[in-house]
Amino acid sequence: MKKISARANLDIVKKGTNLGNMMREGCKAVGGEGGGHSIAAGARIPKESVGKFLEILDGGEI
């Protein structure tokens, strides 16, 4: 498993970004687990799924 940590600044959160939701939904898609708060979150995903996980988050699929 690969551990991931994410942090946002207040400006990004005010624009509607919620890292906790992003981590939770991204993890569901690749068989991991994660969550947290709008400004800080974490995840554990299978090592082989890192590329797909980043693609999902970066592509706005969530």
Protein Blocks (a to p, Z undefined) as FASTA:
>chain_A
ZZddddddfklmmnopafklmmmmmmmmnopacdddfkbccddddfklmmmmmmmmmnop
ZZ
